[in-house]
Amino acid sequence: MTTNTHWQALRERYVPKGVGNMLQAYAERAENAQIWDVEGNAYLDFAGGIGVLNVGHRHPKVVAAVQQQLDKLMHTCFHVMPYAPYVELAKRLSEAAPGPSLKQTLLVNTGAEAVENAIKIARAATGRSGVVAFSGAFHGRTLMGMALTGKMAPYKQGFGPFPAEVYRVPYPNPYHGCSEEDSLTALHTLFKMDIDPKRVAALIIEPVQGEGGFYAATPSFMQSLRQLCDQHGILLIVDEVQSGFARTGKLFAIEHAGIEPDLMTVAKSLAGGMPLAGVIGKASLMNVPEPGALGSTYGGNPLSCAAALAVLDVIEEEHLLERAEQVGELIESGFTTLAKDFAAISHIRRLGAMAAMELLDAEGRPDAALAKDLTQKAASKGLLLLSCGVYANTIRVLVPLTATDQQIQQGMGIIGESLAELFAC
Ligand SMILES: Cc1ncc(COP(=O)(O)O)c(C=O)c1O
């Protein structure tokens, strides 16, 4: 048996520190909502590989689909010789996307790559260059991804200059002092002072901010954005990388708002642990770039496509949209019970199972140190828990939707024990 210490020493020697790690324990195997490290220690997984494992680790259907595909074909490059699973998945995603317009789907490898391509398509389709993004947004670590991301440290520091023509307005977040009205006023001001809306190709928004803190834009705000975009011929890009695939109780979080986006970026839970991402959009826009302008060597790899087709089946067969609501209720009631004992807990919120709470210090200010201590303490007790947020004081839960009620309650128990120990010292 190797040890965590052994791998940590090698990791420090050979992997740059910029690739951050939350833990110094090394995962060896996993099943549904549990991971075991190389020393045999078990962890309950409330992180889900940062929103990748809505159907759990190694879902048997996903594993079987990948194994079957492995026996047939691993790679041709879709640009060289196309294959059925890519087309089949493009059909399923295009048909599942909200709204009446005919859709098409481009498959790529990562969320950031999907975002890059959505901007490329929007610019090509509109002949305009400006892009508007929101404060607190996270859209990836590529250059355009960073330009669109609305948080400096650690994502952007030292990496500029960034692509031009990116403008930012505040994301509506009444808890931290920005109302929907404030956000809309900022947009109007932007169009008056900084860029003519006729030069704006797209506005990109997460319907529920992920890294930014699990804040959900209300349906009325999304509807106002839709109207504003229509008024000025601006494309609305909805980034569903973290909120998609049943997490919020709908296949896509934007369905809660009842509007049709022009383009949608997807990744993470799409392929249940295999690397895959995509842009789903109105065919009239998706079809504008010429052959060869879109794609990549590995984009829509056959193994990942097979996994994604199985994930879509699992979401349907195991009723994960309904299950997300139950999981969300369990988390919310767990947090609410804990809040009775710990005054630091504030602003419990959720959309489906995209659930979070905030931690505050004795003066009522965001307490990032406590959030960090809690994730570390929880890990030492066998629970993987993530923090997030512009103030780094939000505790978010991305537990597989296939976890049992008992596992979720067990995780809540560990959060309670961890907080009790932290406040006792
Ligand atoms: C909303 C959102 N967009 C884009 C990304 C980037 O995805 P990736 O890390 O796969 O490049 C993320 C990753 O967390 C995300 O949450």
PDBQT file of the ligand as one rigid body, heavy atoms in Angstrom, charges set to zero:
ROOT
HETATM    1  C1  LIG A 501     -20.321  28.205 -14.674  1.00  0.00    +0.000 C 
HETATM    2  C2  LIG A 501     -18.985  27.680 -15.107  1.00  0.00    +0.000 A 
HETATM    3  N1  LIG A 501     -18.557  27.951 -16.354  1.00  0.00    +0.000 NA
HETATM    4  C3  LIG A 501     -17.375  27.483 -16.807  1.00  0.00    +0.000 A 
HETATM    5  C4  LIG A 501     -16.562  26.716 -15.995  1.00  0.00    +0.000 A 
HETATM    6  C5  LIG A 501     -15.260  26.192 -16.529  1.00  0.00    +0.000 C 
HETATM    7  O1  LIG A 501     -15.348  24.816 -16.700  1.00  0.00    +0.000 OA
HETATM    8  P1  LIG A 501     -14.021  23.928 -16.862  1.00  0.00    +0.000 P 
HETATM    9  O2  LIG A 501     -13.355  23.913 -15.511  1.00  0.00    +0.000 OA
HETATM   10  O3  LIG A 501     -14.535  22.583 -17.290  1.00  0.00    +0.000 OA
HETATM   11  O4  LIG A 501     -13.190  24.584 -17.898  1.00  0.00    +0.000 OA
HETATM   12  C6  LIG A 501     -16.984  26.401 -14.695  1.00  0.00    +0.000 A 
HETATM   13  C7  LIG A 501     -16.151  25.587 -13.805  1.00  0.00    +0.000 C 
HETATM   14  O5  LIG A 501     -16.301  25.552 -12.613  1.00  0.00    +0.000 OA
HETATM   15  C8  LIG A 501     -18.224  26.892 -14.236  1.00  0.00    +0.000 A 
HETATM   16  O6  LIG A 501     -18.680  26.623 -13.007  1.00  0.00    +0.000 OA
ENDROOT
TORSDOF 0
